[in-house]
Structure formats: structure tokens, C-alpha cells
Amino acid sequence: MYDRILLPIDGSDGARRTIDHVADIAADQDASVTALFVADTTLDSVTRIEGDIVESLVETGEEIVGEAGTVLASSGVDYETDVVSGGPARTVVDYADRYGFDLIAMPTHGRTGISRRLLGSVTETVIRLSQIPVLTIRLADETRTTFPYERLLVPTDGSPAATAAVEHGLDLAAALDGTPHALSVAESGSVLGLGGDGSNPQSAAETAVENVEPMASERDIGTLVTAVEHGSPHEAITAYVDANDIDAIVMGTTGTRGIGEMLLGTVAELVVRTAPVPVITVTAEE
């Protein structure tokens, strides 16, 4: 399923959990990992002071990826390390595209209060720009990380973006012999709260999960759990995760508004910021 995983790291407190989780995935999938540090040369302090400060950033980066490499090696994972310079988010996305990675894995400093926004964070920007799946792990004590994923949640509103994520989630479930859970949340005005004309959200939600069944059959998935919940979409998704011991969520970055929309304010953003398990976001091809 995953052959090459890009692991951007910056030495943040708690990032070890992300490295450990990526090591588990890579060991299981026989994948290689590249630990990447981006020396942020867009900072004012860097642009004002040439030479020494850039060299210092690079030296720090070498230490950080070296430590990650030690963890990966202890798990028997084939790995490489790299330190590059530039704007972190765009550099990560371009690096992943240039070298043919099929998964980016990053920690996120998500906040529990929904009034807070991820705007400007590197992880949020990577999610918005990346054309390959992005695995995020919230750096919080309550976050649960287990692998292989036995139970995967694939929220859907029936939109092209959601369907692309469902297909990825089903492929992952099939590869891991896991059980996918297709969930749609009926909310007045839309299915996943991302738009819609407000007509019969219950029926739309039921149709969305029913459409997952033939996709699961195509992949010879023996068990597919389907559910329709009501209420605030991101809260319903999180509650379902807790109630059903879900190990990971796979979802689209946008819904019915189209993939050109900014991530800010969407259900995906809220789930990434609050989920107690890893979240894999998938962007549909334009």
C-alpha cells in the first residue's frame, strides 16, 4: 500500500510518537522512510543575517533527522535523511512530488477549542496543497496510535473528494485486512456540513454510505460497517471514533464545495485538529 513515506520533522516536543508510528507502518508495509528537515530560510531573522544562522539551522536539522534515523533503524526500517532549505510547507509538498513519495506523515499541534484555527501552520498548509495522502498525528496525551489499523473510519458525504478518500481508505483496509466503517452525518443543510441545498439530509446520508458498499465488494472486503449519525459533523465523527474503537480516520480535505476551497473551517480541518487517532487526508484529483 505504502512504499515510500516522507517524514518531515522539526524537533517538536512529542514528535517521537509520530516517528514511532511511522516506523510501525514502514516495518509492516516494508516501506522506506525519508526523515526530512526543512531549514526555514523565509524567517526574518534568517533573511537579515546570512551565513552563520543558516549553517546553524542546517546543523540543528542534521541532529534532528539523525535522531529520527536511530529510531527507524531500531525498528529495522530502510531509511534516509535529508536537510533542505526553503519555506517548510511548500518545500515538503514539492519534495514529496519530486521524489515520488506516496504518503507524507506529520505531527500536528491541534487545539481542542474549535475557535482556534490552523491557518498558517505548516501541517495545515501541507494538507491543503498536497496531492498525495497526508497522515497527521495530534500531539496530545489522549491520542491513540496503534498499527496495523483494525478499524478504519471513512466519513463520506458522497462528494468526489469524499469518494476519493473512501477509495483510499478501502484500499488500506483491504491491505491490512481491517474493517472499514463508512459514516455519514446528516445535518440540516448538508451531509457533512460542507454545503448542499438542505434537501432531505437523512436520505442523502443514507445514500452516501450505501454507495460505499459496491466499492467494498470490488475489493473483496468481507465486512463493511455503515452508519448514519446526526448533529455537528466533526463532533459526530469524533464520538463515533471513541464509541467504536476506531484506529484511524481516512477522509477528504473538502466536501461539496469543491477541492479549490480553502481547508479553513471545513470538517476535515476540525477533525485533524481534534481527532484522538491518526487522520489520513486525501485530496481528489482536479
Steps between C-alpha positions, in 0.01 A plus 500: 500500500773743602848464353665837570410715800617857550541598865552876542613577855611813682595374845166590660426362844292185464603432141656170612149349495472583130842350426412181690169470316661552161759236592217254577332573165824472304600175670161346425483627142869443422516868411794737501492826696673831437533720807503857373589825673428829327718789611253787484686769309186713468523623860589868545795409722641280227455748218668773704796295617676297235737210536539400863130475584424289194790273584369473855155403375651232278708362788190486719314323222776242463472419869120468483489270199790301642302432816200397291723269300612327818137426588423374151811282493404342833178382332687354206365763261680598181548874533677809370540848643512835329527868596387764253428872513191699409147570613399189698152422365564558132839330524345188656231480232745554213749253649232230530391555141852518358618176657185293461386447857155350554441618857601803707489453878503800732416593858252780560464731795122493481304697754200363683296818474324534165539877513873454436616477140780313326547781251870553446615170648732293286294184537172667400663654195654167396158335529346768281770492232600134485372275223606189691346377827615668820502312830473728804538413866387749760760563769277444801503256789163354403608416143499125433741350248481131416595316184387308302168682492230246577209744471510793257241774483420646156260794537317584179252750362495342155705782343794428265750604770339271756479214249872527421573470871260208539678314222836561666361390837355183350830421327676543833245285682541227239881514525486474879209255515320762707134589535388828341218705653316726256339790684289789379369776724157641422491866580245759392628664183752232412630154567843576641437869557695605191222637286192359326148623439355379831261250340444182702842463668399164649438351156820651364701355788348156452578510128858606569573197717308264271725606214800371692371142496580418134845656538566271797375198306738578214787470747371173651458665840300255707356738756391858446331687782271784395350767722309826482535742789350840574628827637818698462707310240844516659358429846302202365813365330706532817225341711477210255876447526477468877186286502630250245871481589603637160875489434523758219289733289531540123316800357498758223632848557186662362144403426233634269654846464774357281869441550589857411361619833732583787514243775428760767163438665430163339421179682838359401684782674304452820550123497876532441522741791290297748517132402635260766640269228710549185324670209586439136376781277458442129455762229305409188673562168394823333 
